[in-house]
Amino acid sequence: MLAVTGHGIPQETIDNLVAAMESYFSLPLETKMKLYHKQLGPKFRGYNPSLGSNVDPANMGDIRESFFTTDFEELISTENEDTMAVTNVLPSEPAGFRDAYLNYYRAAMRVGRLLFCLFALALDLPETYFDDKTKNCIASQLLAHYPPQTDPVSDGYVGIGAHSESCFTILWQQPGVQALQILNSEKQWINATPIPGTLVINIGDQLERWTNDIFRSTVHRATNRTGVHRYSVGVFLGSDRDVSMETLPSCVSADRPSKYESITAEDYLAKRLRETYFENIPSA
């Protein structure tokens, strides 16, 4: 996990999205459910209610609601049922939601492009190494609302269970509201205290697989026991859909053989989303 300052996203852009997010999640449930992602098709776009996802099979469900989209540019559909290439939907209310949502996304994507360059340099690769692998990269944005949890602490129900991301995440977390925890190398959960003016960067599975564990996925969870509502914004970035997640040649040696099989970025992400929103949901 990294904490980044000087990221270049204007505070006004953040404030506008936070205001829109608070207004949106305050709408009646029946209004939000008009864009329920399971009614819009199998492509994981739209609104997801509390307990509608479960990233950790050991838990009973994620106590958060969210709204998410993937790939804002129009893409050519394929016959692959798992493809993520479909048109997004955005709420018609509150007023100004669309502009606030897209303005933040575009600003965060500029940060993401720079991070790909920095990751390449950290691996002693050319700064442009990932350019041809991220021309139309898988990118999504998720707004999350964590209501206060007042019930006794239980590993069975948390805001979002222990998990790692697909490639890497640019996370804005609400200042002054402690919820995010990181699993350290000693397998202990430690607080990732929100620092005003910073973004959290969580390394994900694609970078872990590419680098043969030189970069390690950030395993994290969130539980809101603060007594106030908590909001966060995640922008998730990966490679182009057809790029293999096999280990980079520079990260393999006789003493360090590859630990991972080859799988495309799209197939890996589709698998993760099926598990989170369908397969890991406990039966009623």
Secondary structure as UniProt FT lines:
FT   STRAND          2..4
FT   HELIX           11..25
FT   HELIX           29..32
FT   HELIX           33..35
FT   HELIX           37..39
FT   TURN            42..43
FT   STRAND          46..48
FT   TURN            50..51
FT   TURN            57..58
FT   STRAND          65..70
FT   TURN            81..82
FT   TURN            95..96
FT   HELIX           97..122
FT   TURN            123..124
FT   TURN            127..130
FT   HELIX           131..133
FT   TURN            135..136
FT   STRAND          139..146
FT   TURN            155..156
FT   STRAND          157..158
FT   STRAND          160..163
FT   STRAND          168..173
FT   TURN            175..176
FT   STRAND          180..183
FT   TURN            185..186
FT   STRAND          189..191
FT   TURN            196..197
FT   STRAND          199..203
FT   HELIX           205..210
FT   TURN            211..213
FT   STRAND          220..222
FT   STRAND          230..237
FT   TURN            241..242
FT   HELIX           249..251
FT   HELIX           265..274
FT   HELIX           275..279
//
